[in-house]
Amino acid sequence: MQEEKGTISIHTENIFPVIKKFLYSDNEIFLRELVSNAVDASQKIKRLSALGQYNGQVGDLTVDVKLDETAKTITISDNGIGMTAEEIKKYINQIAFSGATEFMEKFKEANDANEIIGRFGLGFYSAFMVADRVEIDSLSYQEGAEPAHWTCDGSTSYEISTGTRSTRGTDVILHINEESQEFLNKQRLQQILDKYCKFLPVPIRFGTKSKTEEDGQDAEGKPQYKTVEVDNIINNTQPAWTKSPADLTDQDYLDFYHDLYPHSMDEPLFWIHLNVDYPFNLTGILYFPKIKNEMEIQRNKIQLYSRQVFITDEVKDIVPEFLMLLQGVIDSPDIPLNVSRSFLQADSNVKKINNYITKKVADKLNEIFKSDRKGFEEKWKDINLFIKYGMLSDEKFAEKANDFCLLQNVDNAYFTFKEYYEKVKDIQVDKDGNIVYLYTQDKAQQDSFIAAAKTKGYDVLDFEGPLDTHFAGYVEQKGGEKIQMKRVDSDVIDKLIAKDEQVELALSEEETKKAADIFEKAISRADMKVEVDALPENDLPVSITMDEFMRRMKDMAKTGGGMGFYGTLPDNYKVTVNGNHPLVKRILTSDEGEASQLAKQAFDLALLSRGLLTGPELTAFVRRSVELI
């Protein structure tokens, strides 16, 4: 072959600085791109053989990644389709023309050609992010082809000459530049290969590794072992998501989960196998994890692949936001990516895939609920956050979830929306016909209010979750007709569910005013509004409550619910004095000093039951209690 020097097409003279600065988000991606190209070339020769276009032996298609620290080179070798000198000039020099495009056109009658075509024409040029010189040594599969050698120093100049390769395939040799010496480290390359190439469909070999194996027995008959060097194969070429669910056992799914997340100590709750080929191609497995802490969620993200090549774990455009807590893999060649394979672009397919995943998750949850309700209830603690977030943020998901979303009461019984409506509609109905759902956000702190509700035969829902302030509004809208959600401590129980029958107040108008004055002076706080009311005499003498609407708005403001104005308002409470309680009658007949002390003590007891008594006020209360004893 005649040696040739030349200049790469004028259209590309600025391609190298663009690649180095803007095209790729992380320079480690060079290895993913070059290994992926080698895999594409390997799959092409396999496909040509299947189509009868290549009659030679396909042979071993393992891709080799080799590190030479002394020579400061990284070499990626494949036994794939190879290239002639003319093809190198066309596909490497004239990057406007992709070899994949021509291959696709030539073999478009092959049904699964899409699966083996590299669609990312600029991937090769990522090599210049880390190398100041790149060589290609290649021998085409075509009969009579000559080996070709190409070299380029990252400018638009190149040289082509006769190559040295004697077997079909391609070597890409990177001469690593001074700024990228970190990649001349075996552990660093192993880390990158593990990240991006773990599930590629062609074996990837990176040198050898030591392995311990049994080697007979010692003199005492005990097994002895020896260390041997074996090929260090990076990848599992047939990961679980590429197989049919019928061919997988539960253990296969669990093993794959731990393959994805080797540091996770817990088993997933359950999983969903995705598999669709119309109107887009998508496969994958999504796992519902046990949520322990935010760090675990941040680390074990959903991974996005394209034809088994890892792309990213930032999948917020593909996966509905409420399912970002899930884990697993999504693989789709139809997700549009830029040339670096790193960022999703706006596309109608992305929305379709998003909707499909939402539907599959909803269907799976409904299936589990119907087939194993007890098991579903046992998982509720771990999955209710997904479900509630989905219902609040995705209308289509909510329509399906209304059938399997559960309401849990303080006694750990579970009800669907319809079941709970039927349970309380005849009991917890007020004089205006509203059906009142009572709930608590802190069982321990609101225990006295829960107990008061139970004495009336009422049920109290457990709404202690992080989204439950917002979810209360959803239940009011979707749970049934004329539903009102009221936190159990937002008023005294007789006011929360007001009936037609009224308790008579035992105090005269003058005594009522006097009792109010005594408590107002004893309390002396602008944020506490005192009311004397007619309640059963066995109710507490003093209760402290916050209006349901105001408290809910303030809670939503704290959690970013768009109610910021309410978050700036000071807390205001209602102090309900039970005019029928014996203690109030005693206060009215005591001298001024004792009356004030008793009123203050009753008020502090109410504060204490709400967790609102702290600091010097708590100390004063303890001392006063000792004196009263």
ChimeraX attribute file (.defattr): number of C-alpha atoms within 10 A of each C-alpha:
attribute: neighborCount
match mode: 1-to-1
recipient: residues
	/A:1	11
	/A:2	7
	/A:3	10
	/A:4	11
	/A:5	13
	/A:6	12
	/A:7	14
	/A:8	19
	/A:9	15
	/A:10	11
	/A:11	10
	/A:12	16
	/A:13	13
	/A:14	11
	/A:15	17
	/A:16	19
	/A:17	14
	/A:18	11
	/A:19	21
	/A:20	18
	/A:21	12
	/A:22	11
	/A:23	20
	/A:24	21
	/A:25	14
	/A:26	13
	/A:27	17
	/A:28	21
	/A:29	21
	/A:30	22
	/A:31	25
	/A:32	21
	/A:33	23
	/A:34	21
	/A:35	28
	/A:36	26
	/A:37	22
	/A:38	30
	/A:39	27
	/A:40	23
	/A:41	26
	/A:42	26
	/A:43	22
	/A:44	22
	/A:45	25
	/A:46	20
	/A:47	20
	/A:48	15
	/A:49	15
	/A:50	12
	/A:51	12
	/A:52	9
	/A:53	13
	/A:54	17
	/A:55	12
	/A:56	12
	/A:57	9
	/A:58	19
	/A:59	9
	/A:60	12
	/A:61	20
	/A:62	18
	/A:63	26
	/A:64	21
	/A:65	22
	/A:66	17
	/A:67	21
	/A:68	13
	/A:69	14
	/A:70	7
	/A:71	10
	/A:72	17
	/A:73	19
	/A:74	22
	/A:75	21
	/A:76	23
	/A:77	25
	/A:78	27
	/A:79	27
	/A:80	30
	/A:81	26
	/A:82	27
	/A:83	27
	/A:84	21
	/A:85	23
	/A:86	12
	/A:87	15
	/A:88	20
	/A:89	19
	/A:90	17
	/A:91	19
	/A:92	20
	/A:93	22
	/A:94	16
	/A:95	19
	/A:96	14
	/A:97	13
	/A:98	18
	/A:99	19
	/A:100	20
	/A:101	13
	/A:102	11
	/A:103	15
	/A:104	18
	/A:105	10
	/A:106	10
	/A:107	16
	/A:108	12
	/A:109	9
	/A:110	11
	/A:111	8
	/A:112	11
	/A:113	15
	/A:114	15
	/A:115	13
	/A:116	20
	/A:117	20
	/A:118	23
	/A:119	19
	/A:120	17
	/A:121	19
	/A:122	19
	/A:123	24
	/A:124	19
	/A:125	19
	/A:126	23
	/A:127	27
	/A:128	24
	/A:129	23
	/A:130	23
	/A:131	23
	/A:132	18
	/A:133	18
	/A:134	23
	/A:135	19
	/A:136	22
	/A:137	27
	/A:138	32
	/A:139	27
	/A:140	23
	/A:141	22
	/A:142	15
	/A:143	9
	/A:144	8
	/A:145	14
	/A:146	20
	/A:147	24
	/A:148	26
	/A:149	25
	/A:150	23
	/A:151	18
	/A:152	19
	/A:153	15
	/A:154	18
	/A:155	17
	/A:156	17
	/A:157	15
	/A:158	19
	/A:159	16
	/A:160	23
	/A:161	17
	/A:162	17
	/A:163	18
	/A:164	13
	/A:165	17
	/A:166	11
	/A:167	14
	/A:168	20
	/A:169	25
	/A:170	27
	/A:171	22
	/A:172	23
	/A:173	21
	/A:174	21
	/A:175	20
	/A:176	24
	/A:177	16
	/A:178	11
	/A:179	11
	/A:180	14
	/A:181	13
	/A:182	14
	/A:183	22
	/A:184	18
	/A:185	13
	/A:186	15
	/A:187	11
	/A:188	13
	/A:189	20
	/A:190	16
	/A:191	11
	/A:192	17
	/A:193	23
	/A:194	14
	/A:195	16
	/A:196	23
	/A:197	27
	/A:198	22
	/A:199	24
	/A:200	23
	/A:201	21
	/A:202	23
	/A:203	20
	/A:204	29
	/A:205	19
	/A:206	20
	/A:207	16
	/A:208	12
	/A:209	12
	/A:210	12
	/A:211	12
	/A:212	11
	/A:213	11
	/A:214	10
	/A:215	11
	/A:216	11
	/A:217	11
	/A:218	10
	/A:219	7
	/A:220	6
	/A:221	8
	/A:222	9
	/A:223	11
	/A:224	12
	/A:225	13
	/A:226	11
	/A:227	12
	/A:228	11
	/A:229	11
	/A:230	12
	/A:231	13
	/A:232	16
	/A:233	17
	/A:234	19
	/A:235	19
	/A:236	16
	/A:237	16
	/A:238	13
	/A:239	17
	/A:240	21
	/A:241	22
	/A:242	18
	/A:243	14
	/A:244	11
	/A:245	16
	/A:246	6
	/A:247	8
	/A:248	12
	/A:249	10
	/A:250	11
	/A:251	9
	/A:252	12
	/A:253	21
	/A:254	16
	/A:255	15
	/A:256	17
	/A:257	22
	/A:258	15
	/A:259	14
	/A:260	18
	/A:261	15
	/A:262	11
	/A:263	11
	/A:264	15
	/A:265	8
	/A:266	11
	/A:267	14
	/A:268	19
	/A:269	13
	/A:270	17
	/A:271	21
	/A:272	19
	/A:273	21
	/A:274	21
	/A:275	18
	/A:276	13
	/A:277	9
	/A:278	7
	/A:279	10
	/A:280	14
	/A:281	15
	/A:282	21
	/A:283	20
	/A:284	22
	/A:285	22
	/A:286	23
	/A:287	21
	/A:288	20
	/A:289	22
	/A:290	19
	/A:291	17
	/A:292	10
	/A:293	8
	/A:294	9
	/A:295	9
	/A:296	15
	/A:297	17
	/A:298	11
	/A:299	13
	/A:300	19
	/A:301	20
	/A:302	26
	/A:303	19
	/A:304	23
	/A:305	23
	/A:306	21
	/A:307	23
	/A:308	25
	/A:309	23
	/A:310	24
	/A:311	24
	/A:312	18
	/A:313	18
	/A:314	16
	/A:315	18
	/A:316	14
	/A:317	15
	/A:318	20
	/A:319	21
	/A:320	19
	/A:321	16
	/A:322	19
	/A:323	20
	/A:324	17
	/A:325	20
	/A:326	21
	/A:327	24
	/A:328	24
	/A:329	24
	/A:330	26
	/A:331	24
	/A:332	19
	/A:333	18
	/A:334	16
	/A:335	22
	/A:336	17
	/A:337	18
	/A:338	13
	/A:339	15
	/A:340	21
	/A:341	24
	/A:342	19
	/A:343	17
	/A:344	18
	/A:345	12
	/A:346	12
	/A:347	12
	/A:348	11
	/A:349	16
	/A:350	19
	/A:351	15
	/A:352	14
	/A:353	23
	/A:354	17
	/A:355	17
	/A:356	17
	/A:357	21
	/A:358	19
	/A:359	15
	/A:360	15
	/A:361	20
	/A:362	20
	/A:363	16
	/A:364	15
	/A:365	21
	/A:366	20
	/A:367	14
	/A:368	15
	/A:369	17
	/A:370	13
	/A:371	10
	/A:372	11
	/A:373	15
	/A:374	13
	/A:375	11
	/A:376	20
	/A:377	19
	/A:378	10
	/A:379	14
	/A:380	18
	/A:381	13
	/A:382	16
	/A:383	18
	/A:384	17
	/A:385	19
	/A:386	17
	/A:387	24
	/A:388	22
	/A:389	19
	/A:390	21
	/A:391	21
	/A:392	16
	/A:393	14
	/A:394	16
	/A:395	11
	/A:396	14
	/A:397	21
	/A:398	20
	/A:399	12
	/A:400	16
	/A:401	19
	/A:402	18
	/A:403	14
	/A:404	21
	/A:405	21
	/A:406	22
	/A:407	19
	/A:408	20
	/A:409	18
	/A:410	15
	/A:411	10
	/A:412	11
	/A:413	12
	/A:414	19
	/A:415	18
	/A:416	16
	/A:417	18
	/A:418	13
	/A:419	13
	/A:420	20
	/A:421	19
	/A:422	13
	/A:423	12
	/A:424	16
	/A:425	19
	/A:426	11
	/A:427	15
	/A:428	22
	/A:429	19
	/A:430	18
	/A:431	11
	/A:432	11
	/A:433	13
	/A:434	16
	/A:435	23
	/A:436	25
	/A:437	26
	/A:438	25
	/A:439	26
	/A:440	24
	/A:441	18
	/A:442	13
	/A:443	18
	/A:444	12
	/A:445	16
	/A:446	18
	/A:447	16
	/A:448	18
	/A:449	24
	/A:450	24
	/A:451	14
	/A:452	19
	/A:453	21
	/A:454	13
	/A:455	10
	/A:456	12
	/A:457	12
	/A:458	18
	/A:459	22
	/A:460	23
	/A:461	24
	/A:462	20
	/A:463	22
	/A:464	13
	/A:465	14
	/A:466	11
	/A:467	16
	/A:468	20
	/A:469	21
	/A:470	18
	/A:471	17
	/A:472	19
	/A:473	16
	/A:474	15
	/A:475	18
	/A:476	18
	/A:477	14
	/A:478	13
	/A:479	19
	/A:480	16
	/A:481	12
	/A:482	14
	/A:483	20
	/A:484	21
	/A:485	20
	/A:486	22
	/A:487	29
	/A:488	27
	/A:489	27
	/A:490	24
	/A:491	22
	/A:492	25
	/A:493	21
	/A:494	17
	/A:495	11
	/A:496	22
	/A:497	23
	/A:498	17
	/A:499	14
	/A:500	8
	/A:501	7
	/A:502	10
	/A:503	13
	/A:504	12
	/A:505	17
	/A:506	17
	/A:507	18
	/A:508	10
	/A:509	9
	/A:510	8
	/A:511	16
	/A:512	19
	/A:513	13
	/A:514	15
	/A:515	23
	/A:516	20
	/A:517	14
	/A:518	20
	/A:519	27
	/A:520	20
	/A:521	12
	/A:522	18
	/A:523	19
	/A:524	12
	/A:525	10
	/A:526	9
	/A:527	12
	/A:528	18
	/A:529	18
	/A:530	20
	/A:531	19
	/A:532	22
	/A:533	19
	/A:534	18
	/A:535	24
	/A:536	16
	/A:537	16
	/A:538	11
	/A:539	14
	/A:540	21
	/A:541	22
	/A:542	26
	/A:543	24
	/A:544	24
	/A:545	23
	/A:546	18
	/A:547	15
	/A:548	17
	/A:549	13
	/A:550	16
	/A:551	20
	/A:552	21
	/A:553	19
	/A:554	22
	/A:555	18
	/A:556	20
	/A:557	17
	/A:558	14
	/A:559	15
	/A:560	10
	/A:561	13
	/A:562	12
	/A:563	16
	/A:564	16
	/A:565	10
	/A:566	18
	/A:567	19
	/A:568	10
	/A:569	10
	/A:570	9
	/A:571	13
	/A:572	15
	/A:573	19
	/A:574	18
	/A:575	26
	/A:576	25
	/A:577	26
	/A:578	27
	/A:579	27
	/A:580	23
	/A:581	19
	/A:582	12
	/A:583	18
	/A:584	25
	/A:585	16
	/A:586	13
	/A:587	20
	/A:588	17
	/A:589	10
	/A:590	13
	/A:591	10
	/A:592	11
	/A:593	9
	/A:594	14
	/A:595	21
	/A:596	19
	/A:597	17
	/A:598	21
	/A:599	24
	/A:600	21
	/A:601	21
	/A:602	20
	/A:603	23
	/A:604	22
	/A:605	21
	/A:606	22
	/A:607	19
	/A:608	15
	/A:609	18
	/A:610	20
	/A:611	12
	/A:612	15
	/A:613	17
	/A:614	12
	/A:615	8
	/A:616	9
	/A:617	12
	/A:618	16
	/A:619	12
	/A:620	13
	/A:621	18
	/A:622	14
	/A:623	11
	/A:624	15
	/A:625	11
	/A:626	8
	/A:627	8
	/A:628	10
	/A:629	5
